[in-house]
């Protein structure tokens, strides 16, 4: 049995959905759990809609109409008539979304976020499931909220592995291991989970990879395959670096390092469940499914062969110091870390001196002003915006010299295998124009 994960780009259009048929045709003898993300940029659109609903913005209705029109266009190209039952299935989800405009805002923004944004995966999986059935690829649709159980931490649920394994073994495994010998295909959602009190909780942005790993772990899958719009794991993002190279084989350890530092191909939490059961992970191109892609497994033999570059834009560097000129000690650090944890803001780079603590974070516009205000109640806080964070695995000094051309280095850390630089561009770069 294998687990496949299809991201938003792989289901962004009717042609993309049809391409799934081509890919599945290469695996006629495998039972499959297929984990699917929201279509295209639907998650972004749902975030915009949720924000409008929460603040009772009259633009909310227009946002929802655009999202529904996008999905209807895809469905009209996949199904012969709007009498097809897929339309009613999908309309039920849109009716739920529309209800958010009439209801009072939830007390918790994050709880409303999870309830609204999770609908993208419900819609995409219903469409794909119906289409595959029409194409004689018989499958069963499973609600991930009834299988993957987490705590109540909205927007970053923590998996209850024991309960999740029990539920998957109770319903999904019997379906996949039916004795009739026919291929079994299960369709389910990435990113979304449930709780014991029937709340919807998401795993965090780009969490569908992690969902796939959860299913692979609990099903003892022989392999997990992530289908992307790139030929595998590249040593750099082609949006920012020329002459990128595919990494043919990397270890679980290297994959975790790359994901932790911000490589966009794999969600950071994906690797651990797979490594724990020695389940190989393949990252392959849905455009060219016969190409080799990247294999991620235990061996360390290939990790040092090709340097990797990870580039994060729109960063903020905070410098935090006690007002009374005291040391940055355990008490001060505990207070600082507590505030970052409270606002669910991840720390990319940390560095401290005797009387100051510096940290690089994403410029999360919604949370940052509140965080700064709370920090400034106790500490002196200075910050720089519009920065870039560059991470280099298996670096050389020549590499670093090249990377800092026309940039001011604000923070530099070097380890045995990894260098991290927080830099300020000295000339305006493309991502700044798009802000």
ROMI-157709 format. One record per residue (C-alpha): y, x, z; residue in one letter. Coordinates in steps of 0.05 Angstrom, whole numbers, plus 5000, padded with zeros to 4 digits. Layout:
// ROMI-157709
PT    y    x    z residuo
PT    Y    X    Z       A
...
***
This chain:
// ROMI-157709
PT    y    x    z residuo
PT 5000 5000 5000       X
PT 5070 5025 4983       X
PT 5140 5005 5004       X
PT 5194 5001 4950       X
PT 5267 4997 4966       X
PT 5316 4973 4912       X
PT 5390 4984 4927       X
PT 5449 4943 4905       X
PT 5459 4981 4839       X
PT 5386 4967 4819       X
PT 5398 4891 4823       X
PT 5471 4888 4803       X
PT 5460 4848 4739       X
PT 5408 4806 4704       X
PT 5387 4866 4662       X
PT 5378 4907 4726       X
PT 5334 4853 4757       X
PT 5293 4850 4693       X
PT 5284 4926 4698       X
PT 5247 4915 4763       X
PT 5191 4883 4722       X
PT 5186 4948 4682       X
PT 5181 4990 4744       X
PT 5130 4945 4779       X
PT 5087 4947 4716       X
PT 5073 5020 4731       X
PT 5039 5001 4796       X
PT 4990 4944 4779       X
PT 4938 4964 4830       X
PT 4984 4974 4891       X
PT 5001 4923 4943       X
PT 5075 4927 4952       X
PT 5128 4911 5004       X
PT 5194 4907 4965       X
PT 5257 4915 5006       X
PT 5320 4893 4970       X
PT 5394 4903 4984       X
PT 5451 4855 4966       X
PT 5469 4854 4893       X
PT 5520 4903 4867       X
PT 5582 4905 4912       X
PT 5566 4839 4946       X
PT 5567 4870 5016       X
PT 5639 4893 5004       X
PT 5657 4824 4979       X
PT 5625 4791 5040       X
PT 5662 4838 5086       X
PT 5727 4816 5053       X
PT 5707 4743 5059       X
PT 5688 4751 5132       X
PT 5754 4783 5148       X
PT 5791 4725 5115       X
PT 5749 4674 5153       X
PT 5759 4708 5219       X
PT 5835 4707 5211       X
PT 5836 4638 5178       X
PT 5865 4668 5114       X
PT 5871 4614 5059       X
PT 5847 4666 5009       X
PT 5776 4660 5038       X
PT 5757 4603 4991       X
PT 5776 4644 4931       X
PT 5735 4703 4955       X
PT 5674 4659 4963       X
PT 5683 4627 4895       X
PT 5685 4695 4862       X
PT 5622 4717 4898       X
PT 5585 4653 4879       X
PT 5607 4659 4806       X
PT 5580 4730 4804       X
PT 5512 4709 4828       X
PT 5510 4647 4783       X
PT 5524 4690 4722       X
PT 5463 4733 4740       X
PT 5420 4672 4753       X
PT 5440 4638 4688       X
PT 5414 4699 4650       X
PT 5348 4699 4688       X
PT 5329 4625 4691       X
PT 5325 4574 4635       X
PT 5359 4517 4671       X
PT 5401 4503 4733       X
PT 5347 4454 4752       X
PT 5305 4515 4773       X
PT 5291 4514 4848       X
PT 5323 4582 4855       X
PT 5391 4550 4849       X
PT 5380 4504 4907       X
PT 5352 4561 4949       X
PT 5414 4603 4936       X
PT 5462 4544 4944       X
PT 5436 4533 5014       X
PT 5459 4603 5033       X
PT 5527 4592 5001       X
PT 5534 4526 5039       X
PT 5523 4565 5103       X
PT 5576 4615 5082       X
PT 5625 4560 5066       X
PT 5617 4532 5136       X
PT 5651 4595 5163       X
PT 5717 4572 5134       X
PT 5715 4506 5172       X
PT 5688 4531 5238       X
PT 5730 4564 5292       X
PT 5728 4641 5292       X
PT 5671 4670 5332       X
PT 5688 4702 5398       X
PT 5657 4766 5372       X
PT 5681 4794 5305       X
PT 5618 4836 5300       X
PT 5571 4777 5312       X
PT 5607 4737 5257       X
PT 5604 4798 5212       X
PT 5528 4802 5219       X
PT 5519 4728 5206       X
PT 5563 4729 5144       X
PT 5548 4796 5112       X
PT 5472 4789 5120       X
PT 5475 4731 5070       X
PT 5480 4781 5012       X
PT 5408 4804 5023       X
PT 5383 4732 5032       X
PT 5413 4713 4965       X
PT 5389 4774 4926       X
PT 5317 4769 4951       X
PT 5313 4695 4936       X
PT 5336 4708 4864       X
PT 5289 4766 4853       X
PT 5229 4731 4885       X
PT 5237 4669 4841       X
PT 5247 4712 4778       X
PT 5185 4754 4792       X
PT 5143 4691 4802       X
PT 5168 4664 4735       X
PT 5145 4729 4703       X
PT 5075 4722 4732       X
PT 5087 4774 4785       X
PT 5066 4729 4842       X
PT 5099 4745 4908       X
PT 5116 4716 4975       X
PT 5186 4717 5005       X
PT 5189 4740 5077       X
PT 5250 4733 5123       X
PT 5262 4802 5153       X
PT 5296 4769 5213       X
PT 5228 4742 5233       X
PT 5194 4810 5227       X
PT 5242 4866 5246       X
PT 5267 4854 5317       X
PT 5326 4890 5349       X
PT 5370 4885 5410       X
PT 5436 4848 5409       X
PT 5479 4907 5386       X
PT 5515 4876 5327       X
PT 5526 4919 5265       X
PT 5479 4973 5291       X
PT 5418 4940 5319       X
PT 5367 4983 5357       X
PT 5296 4969 5335       X
PT 5245 4941 5384       X
PT 5187 4979 5353       X
PT 5132 4948 5394       X
PT 5153 4876 5379       X
PT 5168 4891 5306       X
PT 5099 4923 5297       X
PT 5066 4863 5330       X
PT 5102 4813 5285       X
PT 5089 4852 5221       X
PT 5015 4859 5239       X
PT 5012 4785 5254       X
PT 5040 4758 5189       X
PT 5054 4811 5136       X
PT 4992 4854 5142       X
PT 4943 4796 5135       X
PT 4979 4775 5071       X
PT 4976 4845 5042       X
PT 4903 4856 5060       X
PT 4874 4790 5033       X
PT 4802 4801 5011       X
PT 4809 4769 4942       X
PT 4827 4836 4910       X
PT 4889 4811 4874       X
PT 4954 4850 4878       X
PT 4998 4826 4935       X
PT 5074 4833 4932       X
PT 5119 4817 4991       X
PT 5194 4810 4980       X
PT 5240 4820 5039       X
PT 5310 4840 5058       X
PT 5338 4907 5078       X
PT 5395 4916 5128       X
PT 5382 4852 5168       X
PT 5341 4839 5230       X
PT 5332 4785 5283       X
PT 5331 4780 5359       X
PT 5288 4742 5408       X
PT 5344 4690 5415       X
PT 5349 4680 5340       X
PT 5412 4719 5326       X
PT 5422 4758 5262       X
PT 5436 4832 5273       X
PT 5448 4885 5219       X
PT 5426 4957 5221       X
PT 5493 4985 5197       X
PT 5521 4998 5128       X
PT 5469 5024 5078       X
PT 5415 5006 5128       X
PT 5366 4981 5075       X
PT 5334 5050 5070       X
PT 5320 5047 5144       X
PT 5290 4977 5136       X
PT 5242 5006 5084       X
PT 5221 5061 5132       X
PT 5210 5009 5188       X
PT 5163 4970 5143       X
PT 5128 5033 5119       X
PT 5117 5056 5190       X
PT 5091 4989 5215       X
PT 5046 4978 5154       X
PT 5019 5050 5153       X
PT 5042 5055 5081       X
PT 5015 5111 5037       X
PT 5085 5124 5010       X
PT 5156 5097 5007       X
PT 5197 5099 4943       X
PT 5272 5089 4940       X
PT 5297 5070 4871       X
PT 5368 5095 4857       X
PT 5417 5104 4800       X
PT 5410 5180 4806       X
PT 5351 5224 4785       X
PT 5333 5241 4857       X
PT 5366 5276 4916       X
PT 5421 5319 4886       X
PT 5451 5380 4918       X
PT 5521 5349 4913       X
PT 5555 5284 4895       X
PT 5571 5285 4821       X
PT 5636 5247 4835       X
PT 5664 5309 4869       X
PT 5623 5368 4843       X
PT 5605 5391 4773       X
PT 5538 5420 4754       X
PT 5497 5385 4807       X
PT 5423 5400 4813       X
PT 5363 5357 4832       X
PT 5324 5379 4893       X
PT 5251 5371 4870       X
PT 5220 5377 4940       X
PT 5252 5380 5009       X
PT 5224 5374 5079       X
PT 5234 5317 5127       X
PT 5277 5365 5168       X
PT 5323 5382 5110       X
PT 5328 5308 5091       X
PT 5349 5291 5162       X
PT 5401 5346 5162       X
PT 5430 5323 5095       X
PT 5431 5250 5116       X
PT 5461 5266 5184       X
PT 5518 5305 5152       X
PT 5533 5248 5105       X
PT 5493 5255 5041       X
PT 5497 5185 5010       X
PT 5427 5182 4979       X
PT 5388 5167 5044       X
PT 5407 5130 5107       X
PT 5405 5179 5167       X
PT 5353 5139 5207       X
PT 5304 5133 5149       X
PT 5267 5198 5158       X
PT 5242 5196 5230       X
PT 5194 5137 5224       X
PT 5165 5167 5160       X
PT 5157 5236 5190       X
PT 5124 5208 5253       X
PT 5066 5181 5209       X
PT 5070 5234 5154       X
PT 5089 5182 5101       X
PT 5118 5216 5040       X
PT 5184 5191 5013       X
PT 5203 5192 4939       X
PT 5273 5182 4913       X
PT 5268 5162 4840       X
PT 5313 5137 4784       X
PT 5306 5063 4766       X
PT 5338 5082 4699       X
PT 5284 5134 4683       X
PT 5225 5115 4728       X
PT 5178 5165 4696       X
PT 5222 5224 4716       X
PT 5196 5264 4776       X
PT 5252 5248 4825       X
PT 5252 5282 4894       X
PT 5193 5285 4942       X
PT 5207 5289 5016       X
PT 5149 5313 5059       X
PT 5131 5362 5115       X
PT 5134 5429 5079       X
PT 5194 5475 5091       X
PT 5180 5521 5033       X
PT 5234 5497 4985       X
PT 5292 5480 5032       X
PT 5332 5545 5024       X
PT 5327 5551 4948       X
PT 5388 5509 4928       X
PT 5452 5503 4969       X
PT 5474 5431 4983       X
PT 5545 5405 4988       X
PT 5566 5341 5025       X
PT 5636 5316 5016       X
PT 5669 5262 5059       X
PT 5738 5237 5042       X
PT 5792 5200 5081       X
PT 5778 5236 5147       X
PT 5820 5240 5210       X
PT 5822 5300 5257       X
PT 5839 5282 5329       X
PT 5861 5333 5380       X
PT 5854 5306 5451       X
PT 5881 5341 5513       X
PT 5889 5321 5587       X
PT 5962 5306 5604       X
PT 5959 5348 5667       X
PT 5937 5412 5632       X
PT 5869 5409 5665       X
PT 5804 5433 5633       X
PT 5764 5393 5584       X
PT 5707 5384 5633       X
PT 5647 5337 5638       X
PT 5689 5281 5667       X
PT 5740 5283 5611       X
PT 5686 5289 5557       X
PT 5649 5230 5587       X
PT 5712 5187 5583       X
PT 5726 5208 5511       X
PT 5654 5197 5487       X
PT 5653 5129 5522       X
PT 5713 5105 5482       X
PT 5683 5128 5416       X
PT 5618 5093 5434       X
PT 5655 5030 5453       X
PT 5686 5025 5384       X
PT 5622 5047 5347       X
PT 5659 5106 5316       X
PT 5614 5164 5296       X
PT 5636 5236 5309       X
PT 5624 5281 5249       X
PT 5649 5348 5277       X
PT 5667 5367 5349       X
PT 5700 5429 5376       X
PT 5730 5443 5444       X
PT 5773 5496 5477       X
PT 5791 5502 5551       X
PT 5843 5447 5548       X
PT 5832 5408 5484       X
PT 5777 5372 5446       X
PT 5779 5363 5371       X
PT 5737 5313 5332       X
PT 5733 5292 5259       X
PT 5719 5218 5244       X
PT 5722 5169 5186       X
PT 5789 5134 5179       X
PT 5763 5065 5201       X
PT 5828 5027 5194       X
PT 5806 4968 5236       X
PT 5783 5007 5297       X
PT 5826 5069 5295       X
PT 5893 5041 5322       X
PT 5857 5010 5383       X
PT 5819 5074 5396       X
PT 5883 5116 5393       X
PT 5919 5068 5440       X
PT 5863 5072 5492       X
PT 5857 5148 5486       X
PT 5933 5155 5495       X
PT 5929 5118 5562       X
PT 5896 5180 5592       X
PT 5905 5238 5543       X
PT 5955 5271 5497       X
PT 5931 5256 5427       X
PT 5951 5288 5361       X
PT 5919 5271 5295       X
PT 5920 5288 5221       X
PT 5901 5238 5167       X
PT 5883 5246 5093       X
PT 5833 5301 5105       X
PT 5766 5321 5075       X
PT 5703 5343 5110       X
PT 5659 5391 5070       X
PT 5589 5409 5094       X
PT 5549 5465 5061       X
PT 5475 5475 5074       X
PT 5449 5546 5060       X
PT 5520 5572 5047       X
PT 5547 5639 5026       X
PT 5616 5668 5041       X
PT 5631 5665 4967       X
PT 5616 5591 4967       X
PT 5664 5578 5025       X
PT 5720 5619 4992       X
PT 5712 5578 4929       X
PT 5713 5511 4967       X
PT 5778 5525 5004       X
PT 5819 5541 4943       X
PT 5883 5498 4946       X
PT 5863 5472 5014       X
PT 5888 5485 5085       X
PT 5831 5496 5133       X
PT 5842 5459 5199       X
PT 5773 5469 5229       X
PT 5715 5514 5209       X
PT 5646 5517 5241       X
PT 5589 5562 5218       X
PT 5516 5562 5239       X
PT 5456 5598 5212       X
PT 5445 5549 5155       X
PT 5505 5503 5157       X
PT 5580 5511 5149       X
PT 5628 5453 5162       X
PT 5701 5452 5142       X
PT 5756 5402 5156       X
PT 5809 5414 5104       X
PT 5876 5386 5080       X
PT 5885 5386 5005       X
PT 5949 5422 4985       X
PT 5954 5380 4921       X
PT 5942 5306 4914       X
PT 5870 5292 4894       X
PT 5840 5231 4859       X
PT 5812 5196 4921       X
PT 5882 5196 4953       X
PT 5911 5159 4893       X
PT 5858 5105 4901       X
PT 5873 5091 4975       X
***
